[in-house]
Amino acid sequence: TLSQDKPLSQTGLSLSEDSIISGLKEALEIGAAKAIDFTSKLDGYQGNPKIKIPMPEKIQNVADMLGKIGLQKPADDFVLSMNRAAETASPKAKEYLLQAIQKMTFDDAKNILDGGDTAATDYLKEKTFNSIFEGFKPIVSDTVNQVGVTSAYKNMMQQFMAIPFANAQSLDLDNYVTDKAVTGLFLMLGEEEKKIRTDPQARVTDLLKKVFQK
């Protein structure tokens, strides 16, 4: 471990350990706040092709069959409802992200600082995805019911099962929406991290300017 005053030679910066850790955490906290602000807006998921929650692959045949007989709307309503659930639940993920960010060590920060444009996000996703998923899932489950995902799903499946010989796999709605919602959040966090690393205008504090200067 480096001393508090020893420069971090790999980056060419003369920064203390505390500054490096604080800078990485600050970047991720700012990125998380911006990512959640974006995803929690109306159409934050639905209107963004990068993170829009699609029809689950295991029941894609349901949407295909309904579309063929002119009943596309129930499938479209179901997809929209899943994205609305993610948008509604998104702000609740912030506390889980911030808790994970605070656990970052100096060694983690040193490796991340020398890494690629989304190294911190990739690290955070690898280390915390499962815990964030488990913490976030009950919130998504409540939201799924509140915004009508379950009823939209049931309506779609009723339409589908009325078709002779129709057959579909079972689907865990809560797991699917939670997984896609959290994955989308990490993707947007990565984009915010990339901006801070590559765009000086995105470094909105003096500490960020120091840590990420090239």
Backbone hydrogen bonds, N-H to C=O, Kabsch-Sander energy under -0.5 kcal/mol:
donor,donor_aa,acceptor,acceptor_aa,energy
6,K,3,S,-0.6
8,L,13,L,-1.5
9,S,7,P,-1.1
11,T,8,L,-1.1
12,G,8,L,-0.8
13,L,8,L,-1.2
15,L,13,L,-1.1
20,I,16,S,-2.2
21,I,17,E,-2.8
22,S,18,D,-2.9
23,G,19,S,-2.6
24,L,20,I,-2.3
25,K,21,I,-2.6
26,E,22,S,-2.7
27,A,23,G,-2.4
28,L,24,L,-2.3
29,E,25,K,-2.8
30,I,26,E,-2.6
31,G,27,A,-2.5
32,A,28,L,-3.0
33,A,29,E,-2.2
34,K,30,I,-2.3
35,A,31,G,-2.8
36,I,32,A,-2.6
37,D,33,A,-2.3
38,F,34,K,-2.1
39,T,35,A,-2.7
40,S,36,I,-2.1
41,K,38,F,-1.0
44,G,41,K,-2.7
47,G,43,D,-1.6
48,N,45,Y,-1.7
51,I,48,N,-1.4
52,K,48,N,-2.0
59,I,56,P,-1.5
60,Q,57,E,-1.6
62,V,59,I,-1.2
63,A,59,I,-1.1
64,D,60,Q,-2.5
65,M,61,N,-2.4
66,L,62,V,-2.4
67,G,63,A,-2.5
68,K,64,D,-1.8
69,I,65,M,-1.1
69,I,66,L,-0.5
70,G,67,G,-1.4
71,L,66,L,-3.4
75,A,71,L,-0.5
76,D,72,Q,-2.4
77,D,73,K,-3.1
78,F,74,P,-1.7
79,V,75,A,-2.2
80,L,76,D,-2.5
81,S,77,D,-2.3
82,M,78,F,-1.9
83,N,79,V,-1.8
84,R,80,L,-2.3
85,A,81,S,-2.0
86,A,82,M,-1.9
87,E,83,N,-2.2
88,T,84,R,-2.2
89,A,85,A,-2.4
90,S,86,A,-1.9
92,K,89,A,-1.9
93,A,90,S,-2.0
94,K,91,P,-1.3
97,L,93,A,-2.1
98,L,94,K,-2.8
99,Q,95,E,-1.9
100,A,96,Y,-1.8
101,I,97,L,-2.4
102,Q,98,L,-1.9
103,K,99,Q,-0.6
103,K,100,A,-0.9
104,M,101,I,-1.6
109,A,105,T,-2.5
110,K,106,F,-3.1
111,N,107,D,-2.1
112,I,108,D,-2.5
113,L,109,A,-2.9
114,D,110,K,-1.4
115,G,112,I,-1.6
119,A,116,G,-1.7
122,D,118,T,-2.8
123,Y,119,A,-2.3
124,L,120,A,-2.7
125,K,121,T,-2.8
126,E,122,D,-2.4
127,K,123,Y,-2.5
128,T,124,L,-2.2
129,F,125,K,-1.9
132,I,128,T,-2.9
133,F,129,F,-2.9
134,E,130,N,-2.5
135,G,131,S,-2.2
136,F,132,I,-2.5
137,K,133,F,-2.2
140,V,136,F,-2.3
141,S,137,K,-2.9
142,D,138,P,-2.1
143,T,139,I,-2.2
144,V,140,V,-3.3
145,N,141,S,-1.4
146,Q,142,D,-2.1
147,V,143,T,-2.7
148,G,145,N,-0.6
149,V,144,V,-2.0
150,T,144,V,-0.9
152,A,148,G,-2.2
153,Y,149,V,-2.7
154,K,150,T,-2.7
155,N,151,S,-2.5
156,M,152,A,-2.3
157,M,153,Y,-2.7
158,Q,154,K,-2.4
159,Q,155,N,-2.0
160,F,156,M,-2.2
161,M,157,M,-3.1
162,A,158,Q,-0.9
163,I,160,F,-1.9
166,A,163,I,-1.9
169,Q,58,K,-0.7
173,L,171,L,-1.1
176,Y,172,D,-2.3
177,V,173,L,-2.7
178,T,174,D,-2.3
179,D,175,N,-2.6
180,K,176,Y,-2.3
181,A,177,V,-2.5
182,V,178,T,-2.7
183,T,179,D,-2.4
184,G,180,K,-2.1
185,L,181,A,-1.9
186,F,182,V,-2.2
187,L,183,T,-1.9
188,M,184,G,-2.2
189,L,185,L,-2.4
190,G,186,F,-2.4
191,E,187,L,-1.6
192,E,188,M,-1.9
193,E,189,L,-2.5
194,K,190,G,-2.4
195,K,191,E,-1.7
196,I,192,E,-1.9
197,R,193,E,-2.2
198,T,194,K,-2.2
199,D,195,K,-3.0
202,A,199,D,-2.1
203,R,200,P,-1.4
204,V,202,A,-1.5
209,K,205,T,-1.9
210,K,206,D,-2.0
211,V,207,L,-2.7
212,F,208,L,-2.3
213,Q,210,K,-0.7
